[in-house]
């Protein structure tokens, strides 16, 4: 009786156990599969994993990835293996789980790559990715660096808005990104030239309690440099010193570079000379500093000063590179001193540096400019013999060089050879040829070249269509220009300022000034115009005798500051000369020089030609000397025919 009772209880127990076992049968199987995968994954037994692949689920993948949090490379290999399977696709959860594992092991590159894939291939928004990361944050024992990485992913993809949305959402969810994420976001705004938004976001960051680090201050300096506010940028350096954040060489390089680009070489030199003292000995100038100053001196024609900087580099033991010499070579070639450019090429070879494609391209370009076709061809041959292979820029220079020297047919033949060898894969050289076809009034040839592009599978770009529109405008075929615009540019949904400027130029040339002004007003309302737009309208006013409007627009451009450039001043100098106001034109050139704008060949030729007609030799020579000292490069023909005879008279 007792045995029967015991037997019945055991039977009941086993029965309950059996039913309970049935209830948890599936999880036990998952546990077994997970264990088996992990054991075999450790030894990379991919054949076994193939056998269990039909049983894979996204939750199982997440478990396996988490099991290998201390072996992130295996976790990544497993993730990639799963991705190659046809029977399963990664979910947001599995992707985010691996991201956490990779970030915890400081493998940022692969983590960023996965998040980029989520956004680009899977179409997930930054906030959706953030949601996935937050949901899996605790179970993965993650850290806030994962959110910094998401912000960096957004900035690398160029979506500043996405980065800001992530930062805002995290604040709501009780998470905080670090100052590094804010710096990434602010840097992206500067890359997009959204300066006003940069300052607003910077104020918001500080108001949220973040404290700037050296990289934040570098961004502030960069923002001031973009706004051409050099004194404010320098004041940031002193502020850093005051709060004991030591500025680095990057801060000084940014200010020196901007000062050099603005032509303020005295300021650039002074800052360079005193950088170590100002920084309390924390900054040593490097190759970037010196290359910036060499470039600045070359830009304003002070080539001897540029060579002095190179000599100082050598004396101080600062490494120089191909860029150092390439800048100097281009500077001398630009000035017409090709013999010095070749001497510097020889010098750099003696120094153990090999001239690269950039160096060759620079000299070839200026040889073509000087009309030295044989020398340019010889140099290209020498380039190939030295196994320095021409790039697409070389072919563009070759094409343009032949065109500007009246050898359009030869340029077309060489272009065909380049295409046969598949050396050019974009529309750039085609655009040059189409442009010169129109200049040579070979409209049919330009259209034929366009057809040839399409047949060869080379996609016409916005510049191609802009060139076609510009060609039609210059021929006065405004209806054809607008027709091309409607069929191509407008249809593509891409707004291109080059196209609008071409149409604007066409309207001005056919005397439709009122229509041109309406177009500019429309562009201005949409915030979609540039210096070229203003210069085109200014030239239109001058050509069509709208004197008051021309001066009013010129003053408006001067007051804005960043709108007026050398072209603006050349238009007004020529306009004043045409009205017989040559001394006023000279004064305008002097005013231009004080703003750091260097007189160019057009400025020189326009003023010298008009002074020779209306003034004595002394005035001509004085004007010549002034412009050359300010960095103007005289046109050889103008100098020899107009200035040289007067110098001989004075002698």
PECORKA-V391513 format. One record per residue. N is the residue number from 0. RES is the residue in one small letter. PHI is phi in degrees with one decimal (NA if undefined). PSI is psi as a letter, one per 20 degrees, with the letter a starting at -180 (NA if undefined). Layout:
BEGIN
N|RES|PHI|PSI, N|RES|PHI|PSI
END
This chain:
BEGIN
0|x|NA|g, 1|x|-63.9|g, 2|x|-62.7|h, 3|x|-62.8|g, 4|x|-64.3|g, 5|x|-61.7|g, 6|x|-61.9|g, 7|x|-63.1|g, 8|x|-63.7|g, 9|x|-64.1|g, 10|x|-61.3|g, 11|x|-63.3|g, 12|x|-63.6|g, 13|x|-63.5|h, 14|x|-63.2|g, 15|x|-62.9|g, 16|x|-62.2|h, 17|x|-63.5|g, 18|x|-65.7|h, 19|x|-63.1|g, 20|x|-60.0|h, 21|x|-63.2|h, 22|x|-64.1|h, 23|x|-106.6|j, 24|x|-61.7|g, 25|x|-62.6|g, 26|x|-58.6|h, 27|x|-62.1|h, 28|x|-63.2|g, 29|x|-60.9|g, 30|x|-60.3|g, 31|x|-63.5|g, 32|x|-62.8|g, 33|x|-60.9|g, 34|x|-62.6|g, 35|x|-63.0|g, 36|x|-61.2|g, 37|x|-63.1|g, 38|x|-62.4|g, 39|x|-76.3|h, 40|x|-66.8|h, 41|x|-56.7|h, 42|x|-101.4|j, 43|x|54.5|l, 44|x|-88.3|m, 45|x|-67.8|h, 46|x|-65.3|g, 47|x|-64.5|g, 48|x|-61.4|h, 49|x|-60.4|h, 50|x|-67.0|h, 51|x|-93.9|i, 52|x|-57.7|h, 53|x|-63.1|h, 54|x|-89.0|i, 55|x|-69.2|p, 56|x|-129.4|r, 57|x|-64.5|h, 58|x|-66.8|h, 59|x|-67.1|g, 60|x|-58.6|g, 61|x|-61.0|g, 62|x|-61.4|g, 63|x|-63.2|g, 64|x|-60.1|g, 65|x|-66.3|h, 66|x|-61.6|h, 67|x|-104.8|k, 68|x|-62.2|h, 69|x|-91.1|i, 70|x|-128.1|m, 71|x|-59.6|h, 72|x|-66.3|g, 73|x|-66.7|h, 74|x|-60.0|g, 75|x|-67.7|g, 76|x|-63.2|g, 77|x|-63.7|g, 78|x|-57.7|g, 79|x|-66.3|h, 80|x|-64.3|g, 81|x|-61.8|g, 82|x|-60.6|h, 83|x|-81.8|i, 84|x|-80.2|q, 85|x|-85.5|h, 86|x|-88.9|i, 87|x|-150.4|q, 88|x|-119.9|q, 89|x|-65.2|p, 90|x|-94.4|r, 91|x|-58.6|h, 92|x|-63.6|g, 93|x|-67.7|h, 94|x|-64.0|g, 95|x|-67.0|h, 96|x|-60.6|g, 97|x|-65.2|h, 98|x|-58.0|g, 99|x|-58.9|g, 100|x|-62.0|g, 101|x|-67.0|g, 102|x|-65.4|g, 103|x|-61.9|h, 104|x|-96.8|j, 105|x|65.2|k, 106|x|-91.8|m, 107|x|-72.0|h, 108|x|-60.8|g, 109|x|-68.8|h, 110|x|-63.3|g, 111|x|-64.3|h, 112|x|-62.3|g, 113|x|-65.9|g, 114|x|-67.3|h, 115|x|-63.2|g, 116|x|-63.0|h, 117|x|-59.1|g, 118|x|-80.6|g, 119|x|-82.3|g, 120|x|-86.6|g, 121|x|-90.7|i, 122|x|72.4|k, 123|x|-75.6|q, 124|x|-79.9|q, 125|x|-54.5|h, 126|x|-70.6|h, 127|x|-67.4|g, 128|x|-63.5|g, 129|x|-59.4|g, 130|x|-57.7|g, 131|x|-62.5|g, 132|x|-67.6|g, 133|x|-66.6|g, 134|x|-61.1|h, 135|x|-102.8|j, 136|x|-62.7|g, 137|x|-71.7|g, 138|x|-64.9|h, 139|x|-94.0|j, 140|x|48.3|l, 141|x|-83.1|a, 142|x|-139.7|r, 143|x|-59.2|i, 144|x|-59.4|h, 145|x|-65.9|h, 146|x|-74.6|h, 147|x|-59.3|g, 148|x|-65.0|h, 149|x|-66.0|g, 150|x|-60.8|g, 151|x|-65.0|h, 152|x|-59.1|g, 153|x|-60.5|g, 154|x|-68.1|h, 155|x|-67.3|h, 156|x|-85.9|i, 157|x|81.3|j, 158|x|-102.1|n, 159|x|-63.8|h, 160|x|-63.4|g, 161|x|-62.6|g, 162|x|-62.1|g, 163|x|-67.8|h, 164|x|-62.3|h, 165|x|-64.2|g, 166|x|-61.2|g, 167|x|-64.4|g, 168|x|-64.2|h, 169|x|-61.0|h, 170|x|-62.6|g, 171|x|-65.6|h, 172|x|-81.6|i, 173|x|87.2|j, 174|x|-106.6|q, 175|x|-133.4|p, 176|x|-81.7|r, 177|x|-89.3|r, 178|x|-60.5|h, 179|x|-65.3|h, 180|x|-66.0|g, 181|x|-59.3|g, 182|x|-61.4|g, 183|x|-60.3|g, 184|x|-64.9|g, 185|x|-63.3|h, 186|x|-62.7|h, 187|x|-63.6|h, 188|x|-61.6|h, 189|x|-67.9|h, 190|x|-61.6|h, 191|x|-86.6|j, 192|x|60.5|k, 193|x|-92.8|m, 194|x|-67.5|g, 195|x|-60.8|g, 196|x|-65.7|h, 197|x|-57.1|g, 198|x|-64.8|h, 199|x|-64.8|g, 200|x|-69.9|h, 201|x|-62.3|g, 202|x|-63.6|h, 203|x|-63.9|g, 204|x|-60.4|g, 205|x|-64.0|g, 206|x|-64.2|h, 207|x|-81.5|i, 208|x|100.8|j, 209|x|-76.0|q, 210|x|-110.2|p, 211|x|-63.6|q, 212|x|-113.3|a, 213|x|-61.3|h, 214|x|-69.7|h, 215|x|-62.5|g, 216|x|-63.9|h, 217|x|-62.4|h, 218|x|-66.0|h, 219|x|-64.0|g, 220|x|-60.7|g, 221|x|-61.2|g, 222|x|-63.3|g, 223|x|-62.7|h, 224|x|-63.5|g, 225|x|-62.0|h, 226|x|-89.1|j, 227|x|61.9|k, 228|x|-101.0|m, 229|x|-68.8|h, 230|x|-64.9|h, 231|x|-65.5|h, 232|x|-63.1|g, 233|x|-66.2|h, 234|x|-63.5|h, 235|x|-64.5|h, 236|x|-60.1|g, 237|x|-67.7|h, 238|x|-64.0|g, 239|x|-59.0|g, 240|x|-62.8|h, 241|x|-64.1|h, 242|x|-99.7|j, 243|x|62.0|k, 244|x|-108.4|o, 245|x|-80.2|p, 246|x|-64.7|q, 247|x|-106.1|r, 248|x|-65.2|h, 249|x|-60.4|g, 250|x|-59.1|g, 251|x|-66.9|g, 252|x|-61.1|h, 253|x|-64.0|g, 254|x|-69.8|g, 255|x|-63.2|g, 256|x|-62.1|g, 257|x|-66.5|g, 258|x|-60.2|g, 259|x|-65.4|g, 260|x|-67.2|h, 261|x|-84.8|i, 262|x|84.2|j, 263|x|-88.7|m, 264|x|-70.8|h, 265|x|-63.3|g, 266|x|-65.9|g, 267|x|-60.2|g, 268|x|-65.0|g, 269|x|-61.8|g, 270|x|-66.4|g, 271|x|-65.5|g, 272|x|-64.9|h, 273|x|-106.1|j, 274|x|-58.0|g, 275|x|-68.0|h, 276|x|-67.8|g, 277|x|-60.2|h, 278|x|-85.2|j, 279|x|68.3|k, 280|x|84.6|j, 281|x|-86.1|i, 282|x|-118.0|p, 283|x|-116.6|p, 284|x|-63.1|q, 285|x|-124.9|a, 286|x|-60.3|h, 287|x|-62.9|g, 288|x|-56.7|g, 289|x|-67.6|h, 290|x|-63.9|h, 291|x|-61.1|g, 292|x|-69.6|h, 293|x|-61.5|g, 294|x|-62.4|g, 295|x|-62.7|g, 296|x|-64.7|h, 297|x|-64.3|h, 298|x|-62.3|h, 299|x|-99.3|j, 300|x|82.3|j, 301|x|-91.6|m, 302|x|-72.2|h, 303|x|-63.8|g, 304|x|-63.7|h, 305|x|-63.1|g, 306|x|-66.9|h, 307|x|-63.6|h, 308|x|-64.3|g, 309|x|-61.2|g, 310|x|-61.3|h, 311|x|-65.2|h, 312|x|-58.9|g, 313|x|-62.8|g, 314|x|-62.9|g, 315|x|-84.4|i, 316|x|79.0|j, 317|x|-79.8|p, 318|x|-60.9|p, 319|x|-111.8|r, 320|x|-138.1|a, 321|x|-60.7|h, 322|x|-60.3|h, 323|x|-56.2|g, 324|x|-73.0|h, 325|x|-59.1|h, 326|x|-65.1|g, 327|x|-64.1|g, 328|x|-60.1|g, 329|x|-63.8|h, 330|x|-60.8|g, 331|x|-70.8|h, 332|x|-62.9|g, 333|x|-60.8|h, 334|x|-82.7|i, 335|x|93.5|j, 336|x|-92.2|m, 337|x|-67.9|h, 338|x|-63.1|g, 339|x|-68.2|h, 340|x|-59.9|g, 341|x|-67.5|h, 342|x|-63.2|h, 343|x|-68.1|h, 344|x|-62.1|g, 345|x|-63.4|h, 346|x|-63.7|g, 347|x|-67.7|h, 348|x|-65.4|g, 349|x|-63.0|h, 350|x|-80.2|j, 351|x|90.3|j, 352|x|-101.9|p, 353|x|-101.1|p, 354|x|-56.9|p, 355|x|-100.7|a, 356|x|-59.0|h, 357|x|-61.2|g, 358|x|-63.5|g, 359|x|-60.9|g, 360|x|-58.8|g, 361|x|-61.9|g, 362|x|-67.9|g, 363|x|-59.7|g, 364|x|-58.6|g, 365|x|-75.3|h, 366|x|-64.4|g, 367|x|-64.1|h, 368|x|-59.8|h, 369|x|-83.1|i, 370|x|80.7|j, 371|x|-90.0|m, 372|x|-68.7|g, 373|x|-64.4|g, 374|x|-63.0|h, 375|x|-63.9|g, 376|x|-64.6|g, 377|x|-62.3|g, 378|x|-66.7|h, 379|x|-64.5|h, 380|x|-64.0|g, 381|x|-62.1|h, 382|x|-59.7|g, 383|x|-67.7|g, 384|x|-61.0|h, 385|x|-87.5|j, 386|x|61.8|k, 387|x|-102.1|n, 388|x|-79.0|p, 389|x|-58.1|q, 390|x|-108.3|a, 391|x|-66.4|h, 392|x|-66.2|g, 393|x|-58.3|g, 394|x|-64.6|h, 395|x|-67.1|g, 396|x|-63.4|g, 397|x|-60.2|g, 398|x|-62.8|g, 399|x|-67.2|h, 400|x|-61.3|g, 401|x|-67.4|h, 402|x|-64.7|g, 403|x|-69.3|i, 404|x|-98.9|j, 405|x|81.9|j, 406|x|-112.5|l, 407|x|-62.3|g, 408|x|-62.4|g, 409|x|-64.9|h, 410|x|-61.0|h, 411|x|-66.6|h, 412|x|-64.7|g, 413|x|-64.9|h, 414|x|-60.5|g, 415|x|-63.2|g, 416|x|-62.4|g, 417|x|-62.5|g, 418|x|-67.4|g, 419|x|-59.8|h, 420|x|-89.3|j, 421|x|57.2|l, 422|x|-90.9|i, 423|x|-123.3|p, 424|x|-120.3|j, 425|x|-125.8|a, 426|x|-87.9|i, 427|x|-58.6|g, 428|x|-67.6|h, 429|x|-59.7|g, 430|x|-62.1|h, 431|x|-62.2|g, 432|x|-65.6|g, 433|x|-60.6|g, 434|x|-59.8|g, 435|x|-72.2|h, 436|x|-60.6|g, 437|x|-65.4|g, 438|x|-61.7|h, 439|x|-89.2|j, 440|x|59.3|k, 441|x|-107.6|m, 442|x|-61.6|g, 443|x|-62.6|g, 444|x|-63.7|h, 445|x|-63.1|g, 446|x|-66.9|h, 447|x|-65.4|h, 448|x|-65.3|h, 449|x|-62.3|g, 450|x|-62.9|g, 451|x|-60.9|g, 452|x|-57.1|g, 453|x|-63.8|g, 454|x|-61.1|h, 455|x|-80.8|i, 456|x|81.6|j, 457|x|-92.6|o, 458|x|-72.5|p, 459|x|-60.5|p, 460|x|-103.5|a, 461|x|-61.4|h, 462|x|-68.2|h, 463|x|-57.8|g, 464|x|-68.2|h, 465|x|-63.5|h, 466|x|-64.7|g, 467|x|-62.7|g, 468|x|-63.7|g, 469|x|-62.4|g, 470|x|-61.7|g, 471|x|-63.7|g, 472|x|-62.7|g, 473|x|-67.2|h, 474|x|-87.1|j, 475|x|80.0|j, 476|x|-92.0|m, 477|x|-66.7|h, 478|x|-63.6|g, 479|x|-65.1|h, 480|x|-62.0|g, 481|x|-68.3|h, 482|x|-64.5|g, 483|x|-63.0|g, 484|x|-60.6|g, 485|x|-64.7|h, 486|x|-79.3|h, 487|x|-115.4|f, 488|x|-63.9|g, 489|x|-65.2|g, 490|x|-63.8|h, 491|x|-75.5|i, 492|x|80.5|j, 493|x|-97.6|p, 494|x|-91.2|o, 495|x|-121.8|p, 496|x|-67.1|h, 497|x|-58.6|g, 498|x|-64.2|g, 499|x|-60.2|g, 500|x|-65.1|h, 501|x|-65.8|g, 502|x|-63.4|g, 503|x|-59.8|g, 504|x|-62.0|g, 505|x|-62.9|g, 506|x|-62.6|g, 507|x|-64.9|g, 508|x|-69.4|h, 509|x|-92.5|j, 510|x|85.4|j, 511|x|-86.6|m, 512|x|-67.9|h, 513|x|-63.9|g, 514|x|-65.3|h, 515|x|-62.5|g, 516|x|-65.0|h, 517|x|-62.7|g, 518|x|-64.1|g, 519|x|-64.5|g, 520|x|-60.9|g, 521|x|-65.7|g, 522|x|-64.0|g, 523|x|-64.5|h, 524|x|-62.6|h, 525|x|-90.0|j, 526|x|63.9|k, 527|x|-126.4|m, 528|x|-152.9|r, 529|x|-142.8|a, 530|x|-60.9|h, 531|x|-61.2|g, 532|x|-58.3|g, 533|x|-63.5|g, 534|x|-62.8|h, 535|x|-64.3|g, 536|x|-66.9|h, 537|x|-59.7|g, 538|x|-63.4|h, 539|x|-61.8|g, 540|x|-59.6|g, 541|x|-64.7|g, 542|x|-64.7|h, 543|x|-96.2|j, 544|x|73.0|j, 545|x|-86.7|m, 546|x|-63.2|g, 547|x|-60.8|g, 548|x|-65.8|h, 549|x|-62.6|g, 550|x|-67.6|h, 551|x|-64.1|g, 552|x|-67.5|h, 553|x|-60.4|g, 554|x|-63.6|h, 555|x|-61.5|g, 556|x|-65.8|h, 557|x|-64.8|g, 558|x|-65.3|h, 559|x|-67.6|h, 560|x|95.7|f, 561|x|-80.9|i, 562|x|-83.2|h, 563|x|-83.7|p, 564|x|-131.4|a, 565|x|-59.4|h, 566|x|-64.0|g, 567|x|-56.6|g, 568|x|-66.0|h, 569|x|-62.8|h, 570|x|-60.7|g, 571|x|-72.4|h, 572|x|-62.9|g, 573|x|-64.1|h, 574|x|-63.0|g, 575|x|-63.7|g, 576|x|-63.3|g, 577|x|-64.2|h, 578|x|-87.3|j, 579|x|85.1|j, 580|x|-96.2|m, 581|x|-71.0|h, 582|x|-71.9|h, 583|x|-67.1|h, 584|x|-63.5|g, 585|x|-63.8|g, 586|x|-64.9|h, 587|x|-65.3|h, 588|x|-62.6|g, 589|x|-63.4|g, 590|x|-62.7|h, 591|x|-61.0|g, 592|x|-63.2|h, 593|x|-67.2|i, 594|x|-91.4|j, 595|x|82.4|j, 596|x|-94.0|o, 597|x|-82.1|p, 598|x|-58.2|p, 599|x|-108.1|a, 600|x|-59.7|h, 601|x|-68.3|g, 602|x|-57.4|g, 603|x|-59.5|g, 604|x|-64.3|g, 605|x|-60.3|g, 606|x|-70.9|g, 607|x|-61.2|g, 608|x|-58.1|g, 609|x|-74.1|h, 610|x|-70.6|h, 611|x|-62.0|h, 612|x|-71.8|h, 613|x|-119.9|i, 614|x|-131.3|r, 615|x|-81.2|r, 616|x|-60.5|h, 617|x|-61.1|g, 618|x|-65.9|h, 619|x|-64.0|g, 620|x|-65.5|g, 621|x|-61.8|g, 622|x|-65.0|g, 623|x|-57.7|g, 624|x|-59.9|g, 625|x|-62.7|g, 626|x|-67.5|h, 627|x|-65.1|g, 628|x|-63.8|h, 629|x|-84.4|i, 630|x|109.0|j, 631|x|-70.0|q, 632|x|-103.9|o, 633|x|-63.5|q, 634|x|-70.5|p, 635|x|-56.9|g, 636|x|-65.6|g, 637|x|-61.4|g, 638|x|-63.9|g, 639|x|-68.1|h, 640|x|-87.8|h, 641|x|-113.1|g, 642|x|-89.5|g, 643|x|-56.0|g, 644|x|-59.4|h, 645|x|-74.9|h, 646|x|-64.5|h, 647|x|-67.1|h, 648|x|-62.0|g, 649|x|-68.0|h, 650|x|-68.9|NA
END
